[in-house]
């Protein structure tokens, strides 16, 4: 019998301060009402990533993964795009909508994966092989996108790699774990940039095995940014959007979710009657790394309802990019959207 006190996944407690904010419910409702009024005033659309706190998801017009958010950004008729996510996502919205105002709640909401791949270093590597066809995961800077041939998300990476030119040497940046998984699925060799998402590589195989032993009836659902040893233990490896679909359509009633815990809120809303458990993460001393024992992206959680209200009130901070970067980065994103729609 496993010692559940040692490592027991558990569902997200939405009453915890990190999810609902240390404020009375009436204050939360008032903030949400103010945000909706500002949205009407500015003809704005609010886009929120699956990893945002529940109260932001609840006021958003669209909640989704990187591909879905990119598609919404490309098709919006709003004058103002409010992007509740991290910096590179707001950049993508600006690239696709250069004439629109793009704002985000906290300009400091970055990404460890994006930071692992500086554009000047990528350019140096590209110069070593003129036959490189650069496939960039959307979790990268606008400057890296501008150096790339096509962009991918975790949801469409396999499809787009299969469609890549057969006579080119594929260079995949910046997530080596996603790149490994795509190579396993497609059989296409690629040179992989050595980068990763800190929140996903915290998951370890031993923790997943203990979760399996504790909940033998549960399906283990893993994000492809996770380590290979974790992916190999999964019942399903998929993007956040495909995770939601998998859990909705699966006959199983219990799931261990191996990605950032913010997605649990959406899963609970869209899959009533099912139970979702966060896979715990541990540091090198085998101690839980946070109070709820689940993985949180410290960058995603910089955004709060108060910051969302303030950025809409002042239409700042705004996301601005140089004209040359806007033009160069747009082509590989549009190529991704075109391939995704065609296949």
N, C-alpha and C positions, 0 to 999 in steps of 0.2 A: 504494500500500500504506500503510495507516494505521500511524502510530507507536504501537504498543501500549504503549510505556513512558509515553507522554503521558497516555493515558486508557484504561485497560483494566479493564472490569468483571471482577469475579472472585467466586467463591463464598465464602461465609462460612467462615473458618478456625475451626472450633469448638475448636481447641486454644489460641486466643489468650486472654490473661487476661481481657479484657472479656467473654468468653462463658463460660468455664469456671471463672473464679476462680483466683487464684494459690495453689492448694492441691493436695496429692497426691490422686489418684483415690480412695484409701482413705478420706480425710477427707471427700470429697464423698459417698461412699456412706454413711458413718456419719451425716452430717448428714441425708441423705435418709431414712434409717431412723428417726432421731429425730423428724423431721417427721411421718412416717407414724404413729408411735406416739402423738404428741400429737394427731393428727387423730382417732384412735380414742378417745383419752381424753376429748376435748371434744365428740365427735360433730360434727366440723367438716367443711366442704366447702371445697376449695381451688379457686378460680377464677383462671385466668391468661390475660392478654391475649396475643395472637399476638406482641407485641413484647417480651415478657419474655425474659430470658436462658434458654438451653436447659435448664439444670439446674432452673430453676423450672418450666418447662413439663413437664419429665419427672416431677415429683412432684405435679402438679395433677390434680384429678379431671376438669376440663374446661378445654380451651384453645380460645379462639375470639375473635371480634370483638365489638364493643359490643352488637349485637343478641343474639347467642348468649349472651353473659354475662348480659345483662338477663333473658333468658328463663330461664336456669338459676337466677339469683337469685330470680326470681318463684316458681319451682316447688320450691325446695329444702326438704327436711324436716330439714335439719341445724339444730342449735342455734347454731352459730357459722359465719359466712361469712368466710373468709379471702380477701381480694381482692388479688391480685397484679396491679396495674395502676397507674393514677394516681388522684388524689383524687376526681375527679368520678365515676369508675366505682364506687368504694366508696360514694359518696353515693347513686348510683342503687340499689345493693343495699340500702342502709338505707331508702330511700324505699319500696321494694317489700316490705321485711321490717322494719317499725318495731319489732317485738317481739324481734327476734333481735340477737345480738351481731355486729357487723361490725367486723373489724379489718383493717389493712393493714400491710405490712412497714415502710414509711417514709411518715410523714405529710407529708413535704416533696415527695413525688412529685406535682407539679402538672401544669399543661398551659398552654403559651403561648396556645393557642387559647381555652381557658376564660378566661384572664386578659384577653384582648382585649375581652371583653364584660361590663363590670360591670353588675350589675342596676339600679342607679340610673340609669345612662345609657340603658339599654334602656327603662326606664319613661318617661323624658323623651321619647324618640322615639315610643313608643306613644301618648303623650298628644297628639301632633300629628295623629293620624289615628285616630278611633274605629272606623274600618272595618278596621283592620289585623287580620289573622289571623296570629298569630305561630307560625312553624314553627321550632323550635329543634333544631339538631344536638345529639346527645346529649353532645358534647364541650363542655359548659357547666356552670356551677355549679347547685346545687340552687335557689338564689335566682332564677336566670334560668329554670329549668324551671318554677318556680312562677308566672312571669309569662307562660308560653307556653300556646298552645292545643293543640299536639301536638308530640311529640318525633320525630325521625327519626335513623336511622343512615345511614352511607354505603351500606349494603346495601339499605335500604328507602326511601330518600328519594324516589326517582322515583315509586314506588308511592303513597306517602302524599301527595305534592304533587298527583298526579293526582286523588286522592280529596278534596282540600281544597274547601271551599265555593266555588262559581263566582261568587258575588256579593260575595266579600270580597277586599280588597287584601292580597296575601300579603307578609309580612315574613319573610325568612329570616335567621337568626342562628346562630352567629357566623362561619361559614366562607364567605367570598365565592367561593372557587374551587369548592367543592362546590356552592354555590348557582348559579354560572354553568353548571356541567355539568348540573344538574337542569333549569335553564331550557332548555338546548339539547335535552335529551331530551323534555321535556314540552310545550314551547312556551308555558308559562305565565309571564307576566311576574311578577317579584318584586322588591321592594326588598331589597337585599343589605347586610347589616352588613359593615363593612370589617375583617375579621379573617382570620387564616390560621394554619396550623401551620408553625412555623419549620422543622421537619425535612423537610416536603414541598416547601416553596417553594425549598429549596436546589437541587433538581434543575433543570437548565437544558437547553434544547433542543439546544444544541451538544453536550453530553455524550451525550444520547440518540442523536443522529445518529452520533457516533463509535462508540457501542456497536453501532448497527445495521450500520455498515461493518465493524466488527471481527468481528461474529457475524451474518452475513446469514441464517443458518438459524434464528436465535433469534426467539421471539415476545417482543415488548415489552409488558409488563403493568404498567399504571399505576394508581395510586390517585387517585380524583377530587379529593382535596385538593391535588393538584399543579397547577401553572400550566397555563393553557389551551395554551400553546405546547408543553408536554410532553404533555398529553393528546392533542393533535392528531397526535402521532407514534406513538401506541400502536396495537397490535393489539387490545388489550382494555383498557377502563377499568372497574375494579370494586373493590368493597370487599375487605378482606383475606380474608374467608371465601369470596367468589366467586373471588378469585385462586386459592385452593387448589383449588376445584372446576374452574376453567378449566384449570389446569395438569394436574390429574389426568385430565381427559377429552380434552384436546387430543392429537392424534397427534404433535405436535412433541416433540423430545427435549431442547431447550435453551430456556431462558427468561431474559430480563433482567427483574428484579423491581424496580420503581420505587416503593418504599415503605420503611419502616423495616426494617432488615436482620434483626431478630429473627425474622421470619416464615420465613426460609430454613430454620431448623431443622425446623419442622413440615412444610414442603414436602418436604424431603429424606426425612423419615420416611414421609410418606403417598404420595409419588410415586417409588418406587424405580426406578432406571435412568434417571432424568432429571437434567439438570444445571441448576442455578440460579445465576445471576450477579447480584451486587448492582450496580445502577447507581451509578457514582461521583458524588460531589458535590465541588464546588470552591468556594473562596472567591474574593473579587474579584481576588486576585493570581494566579488560575489554579493554585493549589496545592491538593493534596488536603487536606480539612479534618480527616481523622483517619487513623490508621495503616492501617486496612483499606480506605480509600477508599470506604466505604459509609456510608449515612445511619443514624445512631443517635439515638434520642430520649434526651437526657440525663436526663429525668424518669423514663422507663420503666426506665432502667438504674440508678436509685438502689436499686431492690429487689435484694437478694442472698439467697442461700440462708441465710446466717447471720441476716440480718434476719427472714427468714420464720420460721426456727426460734425466734428470740427473741420475736417477736410472738405466736406460738402458745403459747409457754411462759408468758408473762405476760398473755395476752389483751389486749394493748395494743401500739400505740395503737389506741384505739377511735374509730369514726366516730359522732359524735352530731350531731343536727340539731334545731332548734326545732320544736315540735309544729305550728305554723302552716305552716312551710315543708314539713314532711313531708306534710301534708294537701293543700296546694295543688299540690305538685310531682308527687304521685302520679297525678292525673287525666290529664295529658297523656302520661305514660309508659304508663298502661293503655290510653289511646286508641291509641297507637302499636302496642302489642301486639295489640289487638283488630283493627285494620286489617290488620296484617301476617298475622294468622291467617285473616282473611276473604278476602283477595284473593290 
